[in-house]
Amino acid sequence: MNNYEGQFPLWLAPVQFKLLPIAAPHVEYAYKVKHELESQGYRVEVDDRIEKIGLKIREAEMLKVPYMAVIGDREVENESLAMRKHGKENIGTVSVKEAAVYLNKEMNSNRVD
């Protein structure tokens, strides 16, 4: 584990995906997404605290969570996710199905970026 310096590959990370709702109205959708991804075998958490989104993103980055998604009005309305990867730029807006495909590809590659 020391080889990874706290940044585990996706398959080994205790939390693989963190959902970051911007405000209280977005929390219900975040939990819906959480259950959908967990049903596919992923380890997912929702940060449902009432905090600024910048703080939630910084904390997820500090914890080295491999993937995170910001959920706001647009994402709820379109049933999508604003996905980002730890230490990298935004991936962009994707459907929950596309997010699962993205995670599955990385899980199957067994590599550290």
Biopython code that builds the backbone (N, CA, C, O; Angstrom):
import numpy as np
from Bio.PDB.StructureBuilder import StructureBuilder

atoms = [
    (1, "MET", "N", (0.804, -1.192, 0.000)),
    (1, "MET", "CA", (0.000, 0.000, 0.000)),
    (1, "MET", "C", (0.850, 1.260, 0.000)),
    (1, "MET", "O", (0.415, 2.302, -0.490)),
    (2, "ASN", "N", (2.036, 1.177, 0.534)),
    (2, "ASN", "CA", (2.902, 2.348, 0.563)),
    (2, "ASN", "C", (3.290, 2.800, -0.837)),
    (2, "ASN", "O", (3.591, 3.976, -1.046)),
    (3, "ASN", "N", (3.287, 1.881, -1.800)),
    (3, "ASN", "CA", (3.650, 2.222, -3.174)),
    (3, "ASN", "C", (2.704, 3.242, -3.791)),
    (3, "ASN", "O", (3.089, 3.972, -4.705)),
    (4, "TYR", "N", (1.480, 3.299, -3.304)),
    (4, "TYR", "CA", (0.473, 4.164, -3.908)),
    (4, "TYR", "C", (0.425, 5.558, -3.281)),
    (4, "TYR", "O", (-0.274, 6.428, -3.800)),
    (5, "GLU", "N", (1.141, 5.796, -2.191)),
    (5, "GLU", "CA", (1.159, 7.087, -1.494)),
    (5, "GLU", "C", (-0.250, 7.593, -1.222)),
    (5, "GLU", "O", (-0.529, 8.782, -1.377)),
    (6, "GLY", "N", (-1.137, 6.690, -0.815)),
    (6, "GLY", "CA", (-2.503, 7.063, -0.486)),
    (6, "GLY", "C", (-3.430, 7.194, -1.679)),
    (6, "GLY", "O", (-4.640, 7.336, -1.506)),
    (7, "GLN", "N", (-2.883, 7.148, -2.889)),
    (7, "GLN", "CA", (-3.703, 7.247, -4.096)),
    (7, "GLN", "C", (-3.830, 5.853, -4.697)),
    (7, "GLN", "O", (-3.044, 5.451, -5.556)),
    (8, "PHE", "N", (-4.831, 5.133, -4.227)),
    (8, "PHE", "CA", (-5.019, 3.760, -4.657)),
    (8, "PHE", "C", (-5.592, 3.692, -6.065)),
    (8, "PHE", "O", (-6.316, 4.591, -6.495)),
    (9, "PRO", "N", (-5.263, 2.615, -6.782)),
    (9, "PRO", "CA", (-5.947, 2.403, -8.062)),
    (9, "PRO", "C", (-7.439, 2.199, -7.779)),
    (9, "PRO", "O", (-7.822, 1.854, -6.661)),
    (10, "LEU", "N", (-8.252, 2.409, -8.768)),
    (10, "LEU", "CA", (-9.701, 2.361, -8.588)),
    (10, "LEU", "C", (-10.162, 1.069, -7.931)),
    (10, "LEU", "O", (-11.001, 1.103, -7.030)),
    (11, "TRP", "N", (-9.637, -0.052, -8.358)),
    (11, "TRP", "CA", (-10.099, -1.340, -7.837)),
    (11, "TRP", "C", (-9.782, -1.521, -6.356)),
    (11, "TRP", "O", (-10.432, -2.325, -5.688)),
    (12, "LEU", "N", (-8.799, -0.792, -5.828)),
    (12, "LEU", "CA", (-8.375, -0.938, -4.436)),
    (12, "LEU", "C", (-8.891, 0.178, -3.528)),
    (12, "LEU", "O", (-8.883, 0.022, -2.307)),
    (13, "ALA", "N", (-9.328, 1.270, -4.084)),
    (13, "ALA", "CA", (-9.757, 2.433, -3.295)),
    (13, "ALA", "C", (-10.951, 2.084, -2.403)),
    (13, "ALA", "O", (-11.914, 1.472, -2.866)),
    (14, "PRO", "N", (-10.890, 2.472, -1.122)),
    (14, "PRO", "CA", (-12.023, 2.198, -0.219)),
    (14, "PRO", "C", (-13.310, 2.881, -0.689)),
    (14, "PRO", "O", (-14.392, 2.302, -0.592)),
    (15, "VAL", "N", (-13.194, 4.095, -1.190)),
    (15, "VAL", "CA", (-14.317, 4.810, -1.808)),
    (15, "VAL", "C", (-13.888, 5.089, -3.242)),
    (15, "VAL", "O", (-12.893, 5.774, -3.479)),
    (16, "GLN", "N", (-14.641, 4.557, -4.191)),
    (16, "GLN", "CA", (-14.271, 4.701, -5.599)),
    (16, "GLN", "C", (-14.894, 5.930, -6.249)),
    (16, "GLN", "O", (-14.344, 6.489, -7.198)),
    (17, "PHE", "N", (-16.034, 6.341, -5.735)),
    (17, "PHE", "CA", (-16.787, 7.433, -6.361)),
    (17, "PHE", "C", (-17.495, 8.213, -5.268)),
    (17, "PHE", "O", (-18.188, 7.634, -4.431)),
    (18, "LYS", "N", (-17.320, 9.517, -5.279)),
    (18, "LYS", "CA", (-17.980, 10.368, -4.280)),
    (18, "LYS", "C", (-18.922, 11.318, -5.002)),
    (18, "LYS", "O", (-18.527, 12.011, -5.940)),
    (19, "LEU", "N", (-20.164, 11.341, -4.558)),
    (19, "LEU", "CA", (-21.178, 12.211, -5.134)),
    (19, "LEU", "C", (-21.304, 13.456, -4.274)),
    (19, "LEU", "O", (-21.442, 13.368, -3.054)),
    (20, "LEU", "N", (-21.257, 14.623, -4.920)),
    (20, "LEU", "CA", (-21.211, 15.900, -4.219)),
    (20, "LEU", "C", (-22.402, 16.768, -4.621)),
    (20, "LEU", "O", (-22.298, 17.576, -5.544)),
    (21, "PRO", "N", (-23.540, 16.603, -3.926)),
    (21, "PRO", "CA", (-24.679, 17.468, -4.228)),
    (21, "PRO", "C", (-24.387, 18.903, -3.794)),
    (21, "PRO", "O", (-23.822, 19.128, -2.724)),
    (22, "ILE", "N", (-24.774, 19.872, -4.628)),
    (22, "ILE", "CA", (-24.507, 21.276, -4.336)),
    (22, "ILE", "C", (-25.376, 21.782, -3.191)),
    (22, "ILE", "O", (-24.905, 22.557, -2.359)),
    (23, "ALA", "N", (-26.637, 21.356, -3.136)),
    (23, "ALA", "CA", (-27.563, 21.840, -2.109)),
    (23, "ALA", "C", (-28.559, 20.739, -1.749)),
    (23, "ALA", "O", (-28.609, 19.694, -2.399)),
    (24, "ALA", "N", (-29.336, 20.983, -0.722)),
    (24, "ALA", "CA", (-30.290, 19.994, -0.214)),
    (24, "ALA", "C", (-31.218, 19.414, -1.288)),
    (24, "ALA", "O", (-31.474, 18.210, -1.260)),
    (25, "PRO", "N", (-31.734, 20.210, -2.231)),
    (25, "PRO", "CA", (-32.631, 19.629, -3.242)),
    (25, "PRO", "C", (-31.969, 18.584, -4.151)),
    (25, "PRO", "O", (-32.663, 17.856, -4.860)),
    (26, "HIS", "N", (-30.649, 18.508, -4.135)),
    (26, "HIS", "CA", (-29.933, 17.585, -5.019)),
    (26, "HIS", "C", (-29.580, 16.262, -4.332)),
    (26, "HIS", "O", (-29.119, 15.322, -4.981)),
    (27, "VAL", "N", (-29.796, 16.198, -3.030)),
    (27, "VAL", "CA", (-29.374, 15.029, -2.243)),
    (27, "VAL", "C", (-30.148, 13.773, -2.636)),
    (27, "VAL", "O", (-29.560, 12.698, -2.753)),
    (28, "GLU", "N", (-31.440, 13.895, -2.839)),
    (28, "GLU", "CA", (-32.253, 12.720, -3.182)),
    (28, "GLU", "C", (-31.746, 12.064, -4.467)),
    (28, "GLU", "O", (-31.613, 10.842, -4.530)),
    (29, "TYR", "N", (-31.466, 12.865, -5.481)),
    (29, "TYR", "CA", (-30.933, 12.321, -6.737)),
    (29, "TYR", "C", (-29.562, 11.684, -6.509)),
    (29, "TYR", "O", (-29.256, 10.647, -7.099)),
    (30, "ALA", "N", (-28.738, 12.296, -5.661)),
    (30, "ALA", "CA", (-27.413, 11.737, -5.365)),
    (30, "ALA", "C", (-27.542, 10.334, -4.776)),
    (30, "ALA", "O", (-26.782, 9.437, -5.142)),
    (31, "TYR", "N", (-28.494, 10.139, -3.870)),
    (31, "TYR", "CA", (-28.682, 8.809, -3.283)),
    (31, "TYR", "C", (-29.237, 7.817, -4.306)),
    (31, "TYR", "O", (-28.924, 6.628, -4.242)),
    (32, "LYS", "N", (-30.044, 8.285, -5.233)),
    (32, "LYS", "CA", (-30.538, 7.415, -6.311)),
    (32, "LYS", "C", (-29.357, 6.917, -7.148)),
    (32, "LYS", "O", (-29.270, 5.732, -7.469)),
    (33, "VAL", "N", (-28.453, 7.831, -7.497)),
    (33, "VAL", "CA", (-27.261, 7.470, -8.271)),
    (33, "VAL", "C", (-26.387, 6.516, -7.466)),
    (33, "VAL", "O", (-25.870, 5.535, -8.003)),
    (34, "LYS", "N", (-26.222, 6.804, -6.180)),
    (34, "LYS", "CA", (-25.411, 5.950, -5.296)),
    (34, "LYS", "C", (-25.918, 4.512, -5.345)),
    (34, "LYS", "O", (-25.132, 3.582, -5.526)),
    (35, "HIS", "N", (-27.219, 4.328, -5.186)),
    (35, "HIS", "CA", (-27.783, 2.973, -5.184)),
    (35, "HIS", "C", (-27.610, 2.292, -6.540)),
    (35, "HIS", "O", (-27.362, 1.088, -6.613)),
    (36, "GLU", "N", (-27.740, 3.067, -7.601)),
    (36, "GLU", "CA", (-27.566, 2.500, -8.942)),
    (36, "GLU", "C", (-26.128, 2.016, -9.149)),
    (36, "GLU", "O", (-25.914, 0.918, -9.663)),
    (37, "LEU", "N", (-25.143, 2.827, -8.753)),
    (37, "LEU", "CA", (-23.738, 2.436, -8.918)),
    (37, "LEU", "C", (-23.352, 1.307, -7.959)),
    (37, "LEU", "O", (-22.592, 0.412, -8.326)),
    (38, "GLU", "N", (-23.877, 1.351, -6.734)),
    (38, "GLU", "CA", (-23.585, 0.269, -5.782)),
    (38, "GLU", "C", (-24.151, -1.059, -6.268)),
    (38, "GLU", "O", (-23.557, -2.109, -6.024)),
    (39, "SER", "N", (-25.286, -1.025, -6.947)),
    (39, "SER", "CA", (-25.878, -2.269, -7.452)),
    (39, "SER", "C", (-24.996, -2.907, -8.526)),
    (39, "SER", "O", (-25.148, -4.084, -8.853)),
    (40, "GLN", "N", (-24.066, -2.103, -9.072)),
    (40, "GLN", "CA", (-23.122, -2.611, -10.066)),
    (40, "GLN", "C", (-21.779, -2.959, -9.433)),
    (40, "GLN", "O", (-20.828, -3.303, -10.135)),
    (41, "GLY", "N", (-21.699, -2.869, -8.099)),
    (41, "GLY", "CA", (-20.505, -3.303, -7.387)),
    (41, "GLY", "C", (-19.516, -2.212, -7.022)),
    (41, "GLY", "O", (-18.435, -2.516, -6.519)),
    (42, "TYR", "N", (-19.849, -0.950, -7.259)),
    (42, "TYR", "CA", (-18.921, 0.144, -6.936)),
    (42, "TYR", "C", (-19.126, 0.632, -5.508)),
    (42, "TYR", "O", (-20.229, 0.565, -4.967)),
    (43, "ARG", "N", (-18.047, 1.122, -4.909)),
    (43, "ARG", "CA", (-18.100, 1.683, -3.553)),
    (43, "ARG", "C", (-18.287, 3.195, -3.682)),
    (43, "ARG", "O", (-17.403, 3.911, -4.152)),
    (44, "VAL", "N", (-19.460, 3.659, -3.251)),
    (44, "VAL", "CA", (-19.875, 5.040, -3.490)),
    (44, "VAL", "C", (-20.301, 5.692, -2.181)),
    (44, "VAL", "O", (-20.930, 5.055, -1.336)),
    (45, "GLU", "N", (-19.952, 6.972, -2.020)),
    (45, "GLU", "CA", (-20.412, 7.766, -0.880)),
    (45, "GLU", "C", (-21.062, 9.040, -1.393)),
    (45, "GLU", "O", (-20.726, 9.539, -2.467)),
    (46, "VAL", "N", (-22.003, 9.559, -0.602)),
    (46, "VAL", "CA", (-22.624, 10.856, -0.876)),
    (46, "VAL", "C", (-22.193, 11.805, 0.228)),
    (46, "VAL", "O", (-22.351, 11.493, 1.408)),
    (47, "ASP", "N", (-21.652, 12.956, -0.137)),
    (47, "ASP", "CA", (-21.327, 14.002, 0.838)),
    (47, "ASP", "C", (-22.543, 14.920, 0.909)),
    (47, "ASP", "O", (-22.650, 15.894, 0.164)),
    (48, "ASP", "N", (-23.462, 14.588, 1.825)),
    (48, "ASP", "CA", (-24.723, 15.326, 1.903)),
    (48, "ASP", "C", (-24.697, 16.464, 2.921)),
    (48, "ASP", "O", (-25.746, 16.982, 3.306)),
    (49, "ARG", "N", (-23.501, 16.849, 3.353)),
    (49, "ARG", "CA", (-23.393, 17.973, 4.285)),
    (49, "ARG", "C", (-23.783, 19.276, 3.585)),
    (49, "ARG", "O", (-23.619, 19.425, 2.374)),
    (50, "ILE", "N", (-24.295, 20.196, 4.365)),
    (50, "ILE", "CA", (-24.611, 21.524, 3.833)),
    (50, "ILE", "C", (-23.337, 22.358, 3.944)),
    (50, "ILE", "O", (-23.114, 23.057, 4.932)),
    (51, "GLU", "N", (-22.518, 22.266, 2.913)),
    (51, "GLU", "CA", (-21.237, 22.982, 2.828)),
    (51, "GLU", "C", (-21.090, 23.511, 1.409)),
    (51, "GLU", "O", (-21.802, 23.083, 0.500)),
    (52, "LYS", "N", (-20.178, 24.427, 1.230)),
    (52, "LYS", "CA", (-19.904, 24.949, -0.117)),
    (52, "LYS", "C", (-19.311, 23.830, -0.974)),
    (52, "LYS", "O", (-18.551, 22.994, -0.486)),
    (53, "ILE", "N", (-19.666, 23.830, -2.244)),
    (53, "ILE", "CA", (-19.216, 22.762, -3.143)),
    (53, "ILE", "C", (-17.697, 22.752, -3.281)),
    (53, "ILE", "O", (-17.101, 21.683, -3.418)),
    (54, "GLY", "N", (-17.064, 23.918, -3.248)),
    (54, "GLY", "CA", (-15.602, 23.975, -3.334)),
    (54, "GLY", "C", (-14.941, 23.218, -2.199)),
    (54, "GLY", "O", (-13.934, 22.539, -2.405)),
    (55, "LEU", "N", (-15.499, 23.328, -0.998)),
    (55, "LEU", "CA", (-14.970, 22.599, 0.160)),
    (55, "LEU", "C", (-15.128, 21.093, -0.038)),
    (55, "LEU", "O", (-14.208, 20.326, 0.245)),
    (56, "LYS", "N", (-16.284, 20.676, -0.520)),
    (56, "LYS", "CA", (-16.522, 19.244, -0.741)),
    (56, "LYS", "C", (-15.534, 18.681, -1.767)),
    (56, "LYS", "O", (-15.004, 17.584, -1.589)),
    (57, "ILE", "N", (-15.294, 19.435, -2.835)),
    (57, "ILE", "CA", (-14.348, 18.988, -3.866)),
    (57, "ILE", "C", (-12.942, 18.906, -3.287)),
    (57, "ILE", "O", (-12.244, 17.913, -3.496)),
    (58, "ARG", "N", (-12.518, 19.942, -2.560)),
    (58, "ARG", "CA", (-11.171, 19.937, -1.952)),
    (58, "ARG", "C", (-10.987, 18.753, -1.020)),
    (58, "ARG", "O", (-9.952, 18.087, -1.052)),
    (59, "GLU", "N", (-11.995, 18.487, -0.187)),
    (59, "GLU", "CA", (-11.883, 17.368, 0.750)),
    (59, "GLU", "C", (-11.821, 16.031, 0.019)),
    (59, "GLU", "O", (-11.047, 15.155, 0.408)),
    (60, "ALA", "N", (-12.611, 15.859, -1.020)),
    (60, "ALA", "CA", (-12.558, 14.614, -1.805)),
    (60, "ALA", "C", (-11.191, 14.468, -2.464)),
    (60, "ALA", "O", (-10.653, 13.363, -2.539)),
    (61, "GLU", "N", (-10.626, 15.580, -2.942)),
    (61, "GLU", "CA", (-9.278, 15.560, -3.529)),
    (61, "GLU", "C", (-8.242, 15.183, -2.466)),
    (61, "GLU", "O", (-7.356, 14.369, -2.728)),
    (62, "MET", "N", (-8.349, 15.768, -1.272)),
    (62, "MET", "CA", (-7.390, 15.460, -0.202)),
    (62, "MET", "C", (-7.473, 13.993, 0.208)),
    (62, "MET", "O", (-6.459, 13.387, 0.556)),
    (63, "LEU", "N", (-8.676, 13.421, 0.169)),
    (63, "LEU", "CA", (-8.862, 12.007, 0.503)),
    (63, "LEU", "C", (-8.478, 11.094, -0.659)),
    (63, "LEU", "O", (-8.480, 9.870, -0.525)),
    (64, "LYS", "N", (-8.150, 11.698, -1.792)),
    (64, "LYS", "CA", (-7.715, 10.979, -2.991)),
    (64, "LYS", "C", (-8.759, 9.988, -3.502)),
    (64, "LYS", "O", (-8.437, 8.889, -3.952)),
    (65, "VAL", "N", (-10.019, 10.414, -3.419)),
    (65, "VAL", "CA", (-11.097, 9.610, -3.995)),
    (65, "VAL", "C", (-10.893, 9.628, -5.515)),
    (65, "VAL", "O", (-10.801, 10.704, -6.106)),
    (66, "PRO", "N", (-10.822, 8.454, -6.157)),
    (66, "PRO", "CA", (-10.504, 8.414, -7.588)),
    (66, "PRO", "C", (-11.456, 9.216, -8.482)),
    (66, "PRO", "O", (-11.012, 9.899, -9.405)),
    (67, "TYR", "N", (-12.754, 9.134, -8.212)),
    (67, "TYR", "CA", (-13.731, 9.847, -9.033)),
    (67, "TYR", "C", (-14.751, 10.541, -8.148)),
    (67, "TYR", "O", (-15.090, 10.072, -7.062)),
    (68, "MET", "N", (-15.229, 11.672, -8.646)),
    (68, "MET", "CA", (-16.291, 12.381, -7.947)),
    (68, "MET", "C", (-17.212, 12.989, -8.986)),
    (68, "MET", "O", (-16.853, 13.142, -10.153)),
    (69, "ALA", "N", (-18.412, 13.331, -8.531)),
    (69, "ALA", "CA", (-19.368, 13.982, -9.428)),
    (69, "ALA", "C", (-20.115, 15.057, -8.663)),
    (69, "ALA", "O", (-20.629, 14.820, -7.570)),
    (70, "VAL", "N", (-20.167, 16.236, -9.251)),
    (70, "VAL", "CA", (-20.935, 17.342, -8.698)),
    (70, "VAL", "C", (-22.351, 17.225, -9.249)),
    (70, "VAL", "O", (-22.555, 16.984, -10.439)),
    (71, "ILE", "N", (-23.326, 17.401, -8.355)),
    (71, "ILE", "CA", (-24.731, 17.290, -8.755)),
    (71, "ILE", "C", (-25.450, 18.582, -8.382)),
    (71, "ILE", "O", (-25.543, 18.948, -7.211)),
    (72, "GLY", "N", (-25.950, 19.256, -9.403)),
    (72, "GLY", "CA", (-26.720, 20.485, -9.213)),
    (72, "GLY", "C", (-28.049, 20.391, -9.945)),
    (72, "GLY", "O", (-28.483, 19.305, -10.329)),
    (73, "ASP", "N", (-28.686, 21.532, -10.131)),
    (73, "ASP", "CA", (-29.999, 21.560, -10.791)),
    (73, "ASP", "C", (-29.961, 20.916, -12.178)),
    (73, "ASP", "O", (-30.831, 20.114, -12.518)),
    (74, "ARG", "N", (-28.964, 21.265, -12.963)),
    (74, "ARG", "CA", (-28.865, 20.755, -14.339)),
    (74, "ARG", "C", (-28.732, 19.231, -14.347)),
    (74, "ARG", "O", (-29.367, 18.548, -15.151)),
    (75, "GLU", "N", (-27.903, 18.707, -13.444)),
    (75, "GLU", "CA", (-27.685, 17.256, -13.404)),
    (75, "GLU", "C", (-28.961, 16.530, -12.974)),
    (75, "GLU", "O", (-29.294, 15.480, -13.524)),
    (76, "VAL", "N", (-29.672, 17.084, -11.997)),
    (76, "VAL", "CA", (-30.927, 16.465, -11.560)),
    (76, "VAL", "C", (-31.935, 16.482, -12.711)),
    (76, "VAL", "O", (-32.577, 15.472, -13.001)),
    (77, "GLU", "N", (-32.063, 17.631, -13.356)),
    (77, "GLU", "CA", (-33.027, 17.783, -14.450)),
    (77, "GLU", "C", (-32.734, 16.830, -15.606)),
    (77, "GLU", "O", (-33.654, 16.259, -16.191)),
    (78, "ASN", "N", (-31.449, 16.657, -15.936)),
    (78, "ASN", "CA", (-31.051, 15.815, -17.071)),
    (78, "ASN", "C", (-30.675, 14.392, -16.675)),
    (78, "ASN", "O", (-30.283, 13.592, -17.524)),
    (79, "GLU", "N", (-30.793, 14.074, -15.384)),
    (79, "GLU", "CA", (-30.370, 12.771, -14.851)),
    (79, "GLU", "C", (-28.961, 12.441, -15.316)),
    (79, "GLU", "O", (-28.709, 11.399, -15.921)),
    (80, "SER", "N", (-28.048, 13.361, -15.014)),
    (80, "SER", "CA", (-26.650, 13.221, -15.422)),
    (80, "SER", "C", (-25.734, 13.517, -14.241)),
    (80, "SER", "O", (-26.198, 13.771, -13.129)),
    (81, "LEU", "N", (-24.431, 13.482, -14.496)),
    (81, "LEU", "CA", (-23.407, 13.765, -13.491)),
    (81, "LEU", "C", (-22.339, 14.657, -14.109)),
    (81, "LEU", "O", (-21.973, 14.474, -15.270)),
    (82, "ALA", "N", (-21.840, 15.618, -13.346)),
    (82, "ALA", "CA", (-20.680, 16.416, -13.762)),
    (82, "ALA", "C", (-19.469, 15.719, -13.148)),
    (82, "ALA", "O", (-19.109, 15.979, -12.000)),
    (83, "MET", "N", (-18.849, 14.839, -13.918)),
    (83, "MET", "CA", (-17.836, 13.907, -13.412)),
    (83, "MET", "C", (-16.432, 14.491, -13.503)),
    (83, "MET", "O", (-16.092, 15.193, -14.455)),
    (84, "ARG", "N", (-15.626, 14.184, -12.494)),
    (84, "ARG", "CA", (-14.222, 14.596, -12.475)),
    (84, "ARG", "C", (-13.372, 13.467, -11.898)),
    (84, "ARG", "O", (-13.858, 12.626, -11.141)),
    (85, "LYS", "N", (-12.108, 13.467, -12.268)),
    (85, "LYS", "CA", (-11.160, 12.467, -11.779)),
    (85, "LYS", "C", (-10.166, 13.141, -10.846)),
    (85, "LYS", "O", (-9.768, 14.284, -11.073)),
    (86, "HIS", "N", (-9.768, 12.432, -9.797)),
    (86, "HIS", "CA", (-8.821, 12.970, -8.826)),
    (86, "HIS", "C", (-7.554, 13.470, -9.514)),
    (86, "HIS", "O", (-6.945, 12.767, -10.320)),
    (87, "GLY", "N", (-7.175, 14.690, -9.179)),
    (87, "GLY", "CA", (-5.931, 15.251, -9.678)),
    (87, "GLY", "C", (-5.941, 15.645, -11.141)),
    (87, "GLY", "O", (-4.920, 16.085, -11.670)),
    (88, "LYS", "N", (-7.062, 15.497, -11.795)),
    (88, "LYS", "CA", (-7.158, 15.797, -13.230)),
    (88, "LYS", "C", (-8.257, 16.832, -13.450)),
    (88, "LYS", "O", (-8.917, 17.277, -12.512)),
    (89, "GLU", "N", (-8.429, 17.197, -14.701)),
    (89, "GLU", "CA", (-9.486, 18.137, -15.034)),
    (89, "GLU", "C", (-10.841, 17.434, -15.045)),
    (89, "GLU", "O", (-10.932, 16.222, -14.850)),
    (90, "ASN", "N", (-11.877, 18.210, -15.273)),
    (90, "ASN", "CA", (-13.224, 17.650, -15.352)),
    (90, "ASN", "C", (-13.327, 16.686, -16.527)),
    (90, "ASN", "O", (-12.747, 16.920, -17.587)),
    (91, "ILE", "N", (-14.055, 15.623, -16.333)),
    (91, "ILE", "CA", (-14.330, 14.682, -17.414)),
    (91, "ILE", "C", (-15.478, 15.226, -18.260)),
    (91, "ILE", "O", (-15.477, 15.102, -19.484)),
    (92, "GLY", "N", (-16.446, 15.825, -17.592)),
    (92, "GLY", "CA", (-17.584, 16.413, -18.292)),
    (92, "GLY", "C", (-18.891, 15.840, -17.798)),
    (92, "GLY", "O", (-18.930, 15.084, -16.827)),
    (93, "THR", "N", (-19.949, 16.205, -18.472)),
    (93, "THR", "CA", (-21.282, 15.742, -18.096)),
    (93, "THR", "C", (-21.548, 14.401, -18.764)),
    (93, "THR", "O", (-21.430, 14.255, -19.980)),
    (94, "VAL", "N", (-21.910, 13.428, -17.936)),
    (94, "VAL", "CA", (-22.169, 12.074, -18.422)),
    (94, "VAL", "C", (-23.441, 11.542, -17.770)),
    (94, "VAL", "O", (-23.862, 12.025, -16.719)),
    (95, "SER", "N", (-24.037, 10.556, -18.397)),
    (95, "SER", "CA", (-25.169, 9.861, -17.781)),
    (95, "SER", "C", (-24.613, 8.912, -16.721)),
    (95, "SER", "O", (-23.412, 8.646, -16.684)),
    (96, "VAL", "N", (-25.482, 8.413, -15.876)),
    (96, "VAL", "CA", (-25.045, 7.452, -14.858)),
    (96, "VAL", "C", (-24.505, 6.198, -15.541)),
    (96, "VAL", "O", (-23.511, 5.624, -15.095)),
    (97, "LYS", "N", (-25.152, 5.780, -16.609)),
    (97, "LYS", "CA", (-24.696, 4.601, -17.359)),
    (97, "LYS", "C", (-23.297, 4.835, -17.929)),
    (97, "LYS", "O", (-22.442, 3.952, -17.861)),
    (98, "GLU", "N", (-23.062, 6.030, -18.492)),
    (98, "GLU", "CA", (-21.741, 6.354, -19.040)),
    (98, "GLU", "C", (-20.687, 6.392, -17.932)),
    (98, "GLU", "O", (-19.547, 5.979, -18.148)),
    (99, "ALA", "N", (-21.058, 6.881, -16.754)),
    (99, "ALA", "CA", (-20.127, 6.900, -15.621)),
    (99, "ALA", "C", (-19.730, 5.475, -15.252)),
    (99, "ALA", "O", (-18.557, 5.201, -15.001)),
    (100, "ALA", "N", (-20.701, 4.572, -15.220)),
    (100, "ALA", "CA", (-20.416, 3.174, -14.892)),
    (100, "ALA", "C", (-19.510, 2.540, -15.942)),
    (100, "ALA", "O", (-18.616, 1.766, -15.598)),
    (101, "VAL", "N", (-19.725, 2.855, -17.209)),
    (101, "VAL", "CA", (-18.865, 2.336, -18.283)),
    (101, "VAL", "C", (-17.442, 2.852, -18.095)),
    (101, "VAL", "O", (-16.482, 2.096, -18.241)),
    (102, "TYR", "N", (-17.305, 4.125, -17.773)),
    (102, "TYR", "CA", (-16.001, 4.752, -17.539)),
    (102, "TYR", "C", (-15.274, 4.042, -16.386)),
    (102, "TYR", "O", (-14.096, 3.702, -16.501)),
    (103, "LEU", "N", (-15.988, 3.824, -15.281)),
    (103, "LEU", "CA", (-15.398, 3.139, -14.126)),
    (103, "LEU", "C", (-15.012, 1.708, -14.493)),
    (103, "LEU", "O", (-13.937, 1.236, -14.125)),
    (104, "ASN", "N", (-15.882, 1.031, -15.208)),
    (104, "ASN", "CA", (-15.627, -0.352, -15.590)),
    (104, "ASN", "C", (-14.382, -0.471, -16.456)),
    (104, "ASN", "O", (-13.592, -1.400, -16.286)),
    (105, "LYS", "N", (-14.203, 0.471, -17.390)),
    (105, "LYS", "CA", (-13.002, 0.455, -18.241)),
    (105, "LYS", "C", (-11.743, 0.563, -17.394)),
    (105, "LYS", "O", (-10.780, -0.175, -17.601)),
    (106, "GLU", "N", (-11.758, 1.490, -16.437)),
    (106, "GLU", "CA", (-10.564, 1.650, -15.607)),
    (106, "GLU", "C", (-10.354, 0.444, -14.697)),
    (106, "GLU", "O", (-9.218, 0.022, -14.485)),
    (107, "MET", "N", (-11.432, -0.112, -14.161)),
    (107, "MET", "CA", (-11.313, -1.295, -13.296)),
    (107, "MET", "C", (-10.658, -2.436, -14.068)),
    (107, "MET", "O", (-9.830, -3.169, -13.526)),
    (108, "ASN", "N", (-11.031, -2.580, -15.325)),
    (108, "ASN", "CA", (-10.505, -3.673, -16.143)),
    (108, "ASN", "C", (-9.090, -3.424, -16.629)),
    (108, "ASN", "O", (-8.393, -4.363, -17.014)),
    (109, "SER", "N", (-8.655, -2.168, -16.618)),
    (109, "SER", "CA", (-7.305, -1.863, -17.095)),
    (109, "SER", "C", (-6.250, -2.140, -16.025)),
    (109, "SER", "O", (-5.081, -2.348, -16.347)),
    (110, "ASN", "N", (-6.665, -2.143, -14.732)),
    (110, "ASN", "CA", (-5.736, -2.409, -13.613)),
    (110, "ASN", "C", (-4.458, -1.591, -13.696)),
    (110, "ASN", "O", (-3.357, -2.127, -13.567)),
    (111, "ARG", "N", (-4.609, -0.287, -13.913)),
    (111, "ARG", "CA", (-3.422, 0.564, -13.974)),
    (111, "ARG", "C", (-3.626, 1.803, -13.122)),
    (111, "ARG", "O", (-4.753, 2.182, -12.803)),
    (112, "VAL", "N", (-2.516, 2.422, -12.762)),
    (112, "VAL", "CA", (-2.546, 3.666, -12.005)),
    (112, "VAL", "C", (-2.167, 4.786, -12.952)),
    (112, "VAL", "O", (-1.134, 4.711, -13.618)),
    (113, "ASP", "N", (-2.989, 5.824, -13.024)),
    (113, "ASP", "CA", (-2.665, 6.985, -13.867)),
    (113, "ASP", "C", (-1.772, 7.931, -13.110)),
    (113, "ASP", "O", (-1.385, 8.971, -13.641)),
]
sb = StructureBuilder()
sb.init_structure("model")
sb.init_model(0)
sb.init_chain("A")
sb.init_seg("    ")
for serial, (resi, resn, name, xyz) in enumerate(atoms, 1):
    if name == "N":
        sb.init_residue(resn, " ", resi, " ")
    sb.init_atom(name, np.array(xyz, "f"), 0.0, 1.0, " ", f" {name:<3s}", serial, name[0])
structure = sb.get_structure()
